[in-house]
């Protein structure tokens, strides 16, 4: 009986945390859509977005605070971009990607934006 109660408690806890995490991801998506971003990718715990005049990085955390969890890099302030393994370095900011395909899409769109600035 104790085992069933303990197992049920763990299942309820995991389901609750999953629902809470999905609510956080939806909040981050809504913020990205309000910023008028062309493309966004969720990888390694953060959204990376190519927006009208900036690169936007929103980190997912247990408690969403856009002032603390947000990094904005204006295109006019970008001096250097490079790819190393599964990461893009923009000036001193590192953007990690899980898949090489996502990294290449993001980098190519970023280069297009920088060339048009």
N, C-alpha and C positions, 0 to 999 in steps of 0.2 A: 504494500500500500504506500509506504514511504517512497519507494522507487518510482511509482506511478506519479505521485505528487511532484517529486523532484523533476522528473522528465517533463511533465506538463508545464512546470514553471519555466524550465529552460526553453521549451518550444515557444511559449507565450513571449518570453523575453526576446528571443531572436526575431520573431515575427514583428514585434513592436519596434525593435531597432531598425529592421529593414524598412518598415513603413516610414519611420522618422527620417531615415537616410534618403528615401525617395522623395519625401517632401522637401528636403534641403536641395536635392538636385533640381527639382522643379522650380524652386525659388531662384536658383542660379541661372537656369535656362530663361526664365522670365526677365531677369536683369539683362542678360545678353541680348534678348530680342528687343528690349527697350533702347539698347545702345546702337541699334541699326547695324548689326554685324552681318557680314556676308556668309561667313563660314565659322563653325565652331566644332571643336573635337574634345571629347572627354577622355582623358587618359592619365593614368597614374595619379588619381586623386584630385585632378583639377581640370577645369574647362579652359581651353586656349582658343581665343577668337580673333579673327581678322575683321576689324571694324572699319568704319569710314576713314578715320584719321589716326587710328591707334591699334596696337596689339593689346588685347585684354586677357588677363589671366585671373581666374577666380578659383581659389582653392576651396575644396570641400572640407568641412570640419563638422564636429558634432553640433556646434552652435555657429550659425551663419552671422558674421559681422562683416559687411561689405567694406567697411573702412580698413579693417585689419587684413582681410583675406583677398584683397584685390590689388593687382599690379597693372598699371597702365603704362604703356611705352608708346609715346607719340612717334609717328614715322619721321618727323623732322629731327628728332633727337637720336635716331638710330645711326650709329657710326660704323658698326661692324656686325655682321652675321656670319655664323659658321656652323657646320654640322660636325659633331663628334659622336660616334656610335649612335645611340638612339636619342640624342639630345640636340636641340638647337640653342645656340648661344646668341643672344641679342644683347650687345654691349656686355654687361656683366650678369645678365639675367639668364638662367638656365631653364629651358622648357623641356621636360622629359616626355617621351612618347614610348608607348609599348610596342607599336607596330611600325615598321619601316615605311609602309604604304602611307599611313597617316602623316608621318613626319615629312615625307616627300611632298604630299599634297599641300600641307601647311606651308612648307618652305617655299614651294613654287609660287603660291599665291602671295606670300609675303614679298618675294622678290619682284613680282609683278607690281604690287602696290608701291614698293620703294622706287622702282624704275619710272613709275608714273607721277611720282611726287615732284 
